[in-house]
Amino acid sequence: MPQASRSTDAHLDVLELWLHVARHDVRAADRLVDEIEAKCGLLAQMPELGRRRNELLPGLRSLAVRGHVIIYRPEADGIYVLRVIHGSRDLTQLF
């Protein structure tokens, strides 16, 4: 079964996102993280679903989730998530 593995940065991104949203609404933070996790699972099953992001690094793809962007690389056994960041950030500076 395809897996969605994550970098340390991606784990920290999701934790920081949860903490930021949870300051105002814990349930909303939980729902957002659950939605991101579900999208990662979907991407593991269908890695070509996201948009190509070769301008960042060859082979990268992305998928938007409620104002945030999952940056990932398709792999033989699923995907590898590099970052989960707010869509307003300058992605070119991160990569």
Rosetta blueprint (number, residue, H / E / L):
1 M L
2 P L
3 Q E
4 A E
5 S E
6 R E
7 S L
8 T H
9 D H
10 A H
11 H H
12 L H
13 D H
14 V H
15 L H
16 E H
17 L H
18 W H
19 L H
20 H H
21 V H
22 A H
23 R L
24 H L
25 D L
26 V H
27 R H
28 A H
29 A H
30 D H
31 R H
32 L H
33 V H
34 D H
35 E H
36 I H
37 E H
38 A H
39 K H
40 C H
41 G H
42 L H
43 L H
44 A H
45 Q H
46 M L
47 P H
48 E H
49 L H
50 G L
51 R E
52 R E
53 R L
54 N L
55 E L
56 L L
57 L L
58 P L
59 G L
60 L L
61 R E
62 S E
63 L E
64 A E
65 V E
66 R L
67 G L
68 H E
69 V E
70 I E
71 I E
72 Y E
73 R E
74 P E
75 E E
76 A L
77 D L
78 G E
79 I E
80 Y E
81 V E
82 L E
83 R E
84 V E
85 I E
86 H E
87 G L
88 S L
89 R L
90 D L
91 L H
92 T H
93 Q H
94 L H
95 F L
